[in-house]
């Protein structure tokens, strides 16, 4: 099937004539928040997206084939959702001689989320194509227990190594043990737990 410049996702079908009543709505695909135009035809709701947004969210490739991916990806300001919790990159930049980030973590499940079920500061890494550095020096509190539907702000930073580097990506890579704990708790399981923010892609 050829992919045109706009896709309608309902049962992933294309539809040419838009219905009279249309609204705008935020829809999550692979954890990336996308703006969609919704319309109704014959009692079914259809979502229209920009093809470029769908490619950015990893929903399609140029050939329309589902890509193999190991991370949910987004821009600065996107909220990435893995089926259990969501993470938004609120702020990043130099803090004295260290590089730091501010993240918003939200528990989207119906159970408590404990620290050993999410990710630790050392699981948050800034990177370029050639180098990487963990942000394992956190400020204030880290995750203890997050109740369903609640959020908290996390601040973490590197040490002073590599401060001259222009970091281009922020990676969140939960440990295998954290994923096992989510499985033991019988939480809804995501297909992908790794997250990646493109630091040079800012939608604000």
C-alpha positions as CSV (number, residue, x, y, z in Angstrom):
1,X,0.0,0.0,0.0
2,X,1.3,3.5,-0.8
3,X,1.5,5.9,2.1
4,X,0.1,9.3,1.2
5,X,0.9,12.5,2.9
6,X,-1.9,12.0,5.4
7,X,-3.0,8.8,7.1
8,X,-6.2,8.0,8.8
9,X,-5.9,5.6,11.7
10,X,-9.0,3.9,13.0
11,X,-8.6,0.3,12.2
12,X,-5.6,1.7,10.2
13,X,-7.6,2.6,7.1
14,X,-7.5,5.3,4.6
15,X,-10.4,7.5,3.9
16,X,-10.8,10.1,1.3
17,X,-13.8,12.3,2.0
18,X,-13.7,13.9,5.4
19,X,-16.9,14.2,7.4
20,X,-18.5,17.5,8.0
21,X,-17.8,17.6,11.7
22,X,-14.1,17.7,12.5
23,X,-12.3,18.3,15.8
24,X,-8.6,18.4,16.9
25,X,-7.4,15.9,19.5
26,X,-4.1,14.8,21.0
27,X,-3.4,11.1,20.3
28,X,-0.5,8.9,21.6
29,X,1.3,6.6,19.2
30,X,4.3,4.7,20.6
31,X,4.1,7.0,23.5
32,X,4.5,10.2,21.4
33,X,1.8,12.8,21.6
34,X,0.6,13.7,18.2
35,X,-2.0,16.2,17.0
36,X,-4.8,14.6,15.0
37,X,-7.9,15.8,13.2
38,X,-10.8,13.5,14.1
39,X,-13.9,12.9,11.9
40,X,-16.8,10.6,12.0
41,X,-18.3,8.6,9.1
42,X,-20.9,5.9,9.4
43,X,-20.6,5.9,13.2
44,X,-16.8,5.3,13.0
45,X,-14.2,7.8,14.3
46,X,-11.1,8.4,12.1
47,X,-7.9,10.1,13.0
48,X,-5.9,12.1,10.5
49,X,-2.1,12.6,11.1
50,X,0.7,14.2,9.2
51,X,2.9,11.5,7.7
52,X,6.0,13.3,9.1
53,X,4.6,13.0,12.6
54,X,3.8,9.3,12.2
55,X,7.4,8.7,11.0
56,X,8.8,10.6,13.9
57,X,6.7,8.5,16.3
58,X,8.0,5.3,14.7
59,X,4.5,4.3,13.4
60,X,5.6,4.1,9.7
61,X,8.7,4.1,7.5
62,X,8.8,5.5,4.0
63,X,7.6,2.1,2.7
64,X,4.8,1.8,5.2
65,X,6.3,-1.2,6.9
66,X,6.4,-1.2,10.8
67,X,10.0,-0.5,11.7
68,X,12.1,-2.5,14.1
69,X,12.8,-0.2,17.0
70,X,14.3,-0.6,20.5
71,X,13.1,2.7,22.0
72,X,10.1,5.0,22.2
73,X,11.3,8.3,20.7
74,X,10.3,11.9,20.8
75,X,11.3,15.6,20.9
76,X,11.9,17.9,23.8
77,X,8.5,18.6,25.3
78,X,7.0,15.3,24.1
79,X,5.5,12.9,26.7
80,X,6.7,9.3,26.1
81,X,4.4,6.6,27.4
82,X,5.3,2.9,27.7
83,X,2.0,1.5,28.9
84,X,2.9,1.8,32.6
85,X,4.4,5.2,33.2
86,X,5.0,8.3,31.1
87,X,8.1,10.6,31.0
88,X,8.3,14.2,29.8
89,X,11.6,16.0,29.3
90,X,10.8,19.5,30.8
91,X,14.3,21.1,30.8
92,X,17.9,20.4,30.0
93,X,21.2,22.3,29.9
94,X,24.4,23.2,31.8
95,X,24.2,23.6,35.6
96,X,27.6,25.0,36.5
97,X,30.1,22.5,35.2
98,X,27.5,19.7,34.9
99,X,24.9,18.9,32.4
100,X,21.4,18.3,33.9
101,X,17.9,17.5,33.0
102,X,14.4,17.8,34.6
103,X,12.0,15.0,34.0
104,X,8.3,14.6,34.8
105,X,7.4,11.0,35.7
106,X,3.7,10.0,35.9
107,X,2.2,6.7,37.0
108,X,-0.4,5.8,34.4
109,X,-1.1,2.4,35.8
110,X,-3.7,1.4,38.4
111,X,-1.1,0.2,40.9
112,X,1.6,1.8,43.0
113,X,4.9,2.3,41.1
114,X,8.0,1.8,43.3
115,X,11.5,2.9,42.7
116,X,12.8,-0.5,41.7
117,X,10.0,-0.8,39.1
118,X,11.0,2.3,37.1
119,X,14.5,3.6,36.4
120,X,17.4,4.9,38.5
121,X,19.5,8.0,37.8
122,X,22.3,5.9,36.3
123,X,19.7,4.6,33.7
124,X,19.4,8.2,32.4
125,X,22.2,8.9,29.9
126,X,23.1,11.8,27.6
127,X,24.8,10.9,24.3
128,X,26.1,11.8,20.9
129,X,27.0,9.4,18.1
130,X,30.5,9.1,19.7
131,X,30.1,9.4,23.5
132,X,27.8,9.1,26.4
133,X,27.6,10.0,30.1
134,X,25.3,8.8,32.8
135,X,23.3,11.4,34.8
136,X,23.6,9.6,38.1
137,X,23.9,12.7,40.4
138,X,20.3,13.4,41.3
139,X,19.0,16.4,43.2
140,X,16.2,16.5,45.8
141,X,14.3,13.3,46.0
142,X,14.2,10.4,43.6
143,X,11.4,7.9,43.1
144,X,10.1,6.1,46.3
145,X,6.5,5.2,45.6
146,X,4.3,6.9,43.1
147,X,0.5,6.4,43.5
148,X,-1.7,5.7,40.4
149,X,-2.5,8.9,38.5
150,X,0.2,11.0,40.3
151,X,3.4,12.6,39.0
152,X,6.7,13.8,40.3
153,X,9.6,15.9,39.0
154,X,13.0,14.4,38.9
155,X,16.3,16.3,38.5
156,X,19.5,14.6,37.7
157,X,22.9,15.5,36.2
158,X,26.3,14.3,35.1
159,X,29.5,14.8,36.9
160,X,31.9,17.4,35.3
161,X,33.2,15.0,32.6
162,X,32.5,15.9,29.0
163,X,30.9,19.2,29.8
164,X,32.2,20.7,26.5
165,X,30.3,18.0,24.6
166,X,27.2,19.1,22.7
167,X,24.8,16.4,23.7
168,X,22.2,15.5,21.1
169,X,20.2,12.7,22.8
170,X,18.8,11.8,26.2
171,X,18.4,8.0,26.8
172,X,16.4,6.3,29.5
173,X,17.3,2.6,29.7
174,X,15.6,0.8,32.6
175,X,17.5,-2.2,33.9
176,X,16.3,-5.8,33.2
177,X,15.6,-6.1,36.9
178,X,13.2,-3.1,36.8
179,X,11.3,-4.7,33.9
180,X,11.1,-8.0,35.7
181,X,9.6,-6.2,38.8
182,X,6.9,-4.7,36.5
183,X,6.2,-8.2,35.3
184,X,6.0,-9.6,38.8
185,X,3.6,-6.9,39.8
186,X,1.4,-7.9,36.8
187,X,1.2,-4.4,35.5
188,X,0.2,-3.8,31.9
189,X,3.3,-4.6,29.9
190,X,4.7,-2.3,27.2
191,X,6.5,-3.8,24.2
192,X,9.3,-1.2,24.6
193,X,10.6,0.3,27.8
194,X,13.6,2.3,26.5
195,X,12.9,5.9,25.8
196,X,14.9,8.5,23.8
197,X,14.6,12.2,23.5
198,X,16.1,14.1,20.6
199,X,17.7,17.2,22.3
200,X,17.9,19.1,19.0
201,X,14.2,18.6,18.2
202,X,12.2,21.1,20.2
203,X,8.5,21.6,19.5
204,X,8.0,24.6,21.7
